[in-house]
Amino acid sequence: MLKPLSNRVILKRIEPEEKTKSGIILSASSKEKPQMAVVIRVGPGKLMDDGKLSNMDVQEGNKVIIDKYAGNEITYNDEEFLIVENDDILAIVE
C-alpha cells in the first residue's frame, strides 16, 4: 500500500453519477473532475521548526472536498489515487 510522507494525504475520488436526476446521460467530456473524495491514508504531519509534527486535519475514511486542481494523480495497482497536501483539503463532509 502507499504510505504518504510529511503532511500529504492519499485520496480516492468519489465519481459523480453518470446520469442527471432527469435521466440525461453525461458524456465523458462534459464531466468535471470530482471534488469529493475519501481519505485512504494520512501522513504523519509536517516536521515543524520546534521538532514536533504538525496536526493532520483528516482521518482515514473521512469524506472531503478538495480543490479541483489540487494534488498529483497516480495509478497504483490499477487504481487511481490523488496525493494532496493537508492544506489542499477544503472541508470534511459530515
Contacts in CASP RR format, 6 or more apart in sequence:
PFRMAT RR
TARGET T0000
AUTHOR 0000-0000-0000
METHOD contacts of the structure
MODEL  1
MLKPLSNRVILKRIEPEEKTKSGIILSASSKEKPQMAVVIRVGPGKLMDD
GKLSNMDVQEGNKVIIDKYAGNEITYNDEEFLIVENDDILAIVE
1 41 0 8 1.000
2 10 0 8 1.000
2 40 0 8 1.000
2 41 0 8 1.000
2 74 0 8 1.000
2 76 0 8 1.000
2 81 0 8 1.000
2 83 0 8 1.000
3 41 0 8 1.000
3 43 0 8 1.000
4 10 0 8 1.000
4 41 0 8 1.000
4 42 0 8 1.000
4 43 0 8 1.000
4 83 0 8 1.000
5 43 0 8 1.000
5 44 0 8 1.000
6 43 0 8 1.000
6 44 0 8 1.000
6 45 0 8 1.000
6 46 0 8 1.000
6 47 0 8 1.000
7 43 0 8 1.000
7 45 0 8 1.000
7 46 0 8 1.000
7 54 0 8 1.000
7 56 0 8 1.000
7 85 0 8 1.000
7 86 0 8 1.000
7 87 0 8 1.000
8 43 0 8 1.000
8 83 0 8 1.000
8 84 0 8 1.000
8 85 0 8 1.000
8 86 0 8 1.000
9 39 0 8 1.000
9 41 0 8 1.000
9 42 0 8 1.000
9 43 0 8 1.000
9 56 0 8 1.000
9 58 0 8 1.000
9 83 0 8 1.000
9 84 0 8 1.000
9 85 0 8 1.000
9 86 0 8 1.000
9 89 0 8 1.000
10 39 0 8 1.000
10 40 0 8 1.000
10 41 0 8 1.000
10 42 0 8 1.000
10 81 0 8 1.000
10 82 0 8 1.000
10 83 0 8 1.000
11 37 0 8 1.000
11 38 0 8 1.000
11 39 0 8 1.000
11 40 0 8 1.000
11 64 0 8 1.000
11 66 0 8 1.000
11 81 0 8 1.000
11 82 0 8 1.000
11 83 0 8 1.000
11 84 0 8 1.000
12 37 0 8 1.000
12 38 0 8 1.000
12 40 0 8 1.000
12 79 0 8 1.000
12 80 0 8 1.000
12 81 0 8 1.000
12 82 0 8 1.000
13 33 0 8 1.000
13 34 0 8 1.000
13 36 0 8 1.000
13 37 0 8 1.000
13 80 0 8 1.000
13 82 0 8 1.000
14 34 0 8 1.000
14 36 0 8 1.000
14 37 0 8 1.000
14 38 0 8 1.000
14 63 0 8 1.000
15 34 0 8 1.000
16 31 0 8 1.000
16 34 0 8 1.000
16 36 0 8 1.000
18 25 0 8 1.000
18 26 0 8 1.000
19 25 0 8 1.000
19 26 0 8 1.000
20 26 0 8 1.000
32 68 0 8 1.000
33 68 0 8 1.000
33 69 0 8 1.000
35 65 0 8 1.000
35 66 0 8 1.000
35 67 0 8 1.000
35 68 0 8 1.000
36 63 0 8 1.000
36 64 0 8 1.000
36 65 0 8 1.000
36 66 0 8 1.000
36 93 0 8 1.000
37 63 0 8 1.000
37 64 0 8 1.000
37 65 0 8 1.000
37 66 0 8 1.000
37 82 0 8 1.000
38 61 0 8 1.000
38 62 0 8 1.000
38 63 0 8 1.000
38 64 0 8 1.000
39 58 0 8 1.000
39 59 0 8 1.000
39 60 0 8 1.000
39 61 0 8 1.000
39 62 0 8 1.000
39 63 0 8 1.000
39 64 0 8 1.000
40 60 0 8 1.000
40 61 0 8 1.000
40 81 0 8 1.000
41 60 0 8 1.000
42 56 0 8 1.000
42 58 0 8 1.000
42 59 0 8 1.000
42 60 0 8 1.000
43 56 0 8 1.000
44 53 0 8 1.000
44 56 0 8 1.000
45 53 0 8 1.000
45 54 0 8 1.000
45 55 0 8 1.000
45 56 0 8 1.000
45 86 0 8 1.000
46 53 0 8 1.000
46 54 0 8 1.000
46 86 0 8 1.000
47 53 0 8 1.000
47 54 0 8 1.000
48 54 0 8 1.000
54 86 0 8 1.000
56 86 0 8 1.000
57 86 0 8 1.000
57 89 0 8 1.000
57 92 0 8 1.000
58 64 0 8 1.000
58 86 0 8 1.000
58 89 0 8 1.000
58 92 0 8 1.000
62 92 0 8 1.000
62 93 0 8 1.000
63 92 0 8 1.000
63 93 0 8 1.000
64 89 0 8 1.000
64 90 0 8 1.000
64 91 0 8 1.000
64 92 0 8 1.000
64 93 0 8 1.000
65 89 0 8 1.000
65 90 0 8 1.000
65 91 0 8 1.000
65 93 0 8 1.000
66 82 0 8 1.000
66 84 0 8 1.000
66 88 0 8 1.000
66 89 0 8 1.000
66 90 0 8 1.000
67 88 0 8 1.000
67 90 0 8 1.000
70 82 0 8 1.000
70 84 0 8 1.000
70 85 0 8 1.000
70 88 0 8 1.000
71 82 0 8 1.000
71 83 0 8 1.000
71 84 0 8 1.000
71 85 0 8 1.000
71 88 0 8 1.000
72 82 0 8 1.000
72 83 0 8 1.000
72 84 0 8 1.000
73 80 0 8 1.000
73 81 0 8 1.000
73 82 0 8 1.000
74 80 0 8 1.000
74 81 0 8 1.000
74 82 0 8 1.000
74 83 0 8 1.000
75 81 0 8 1.000
END
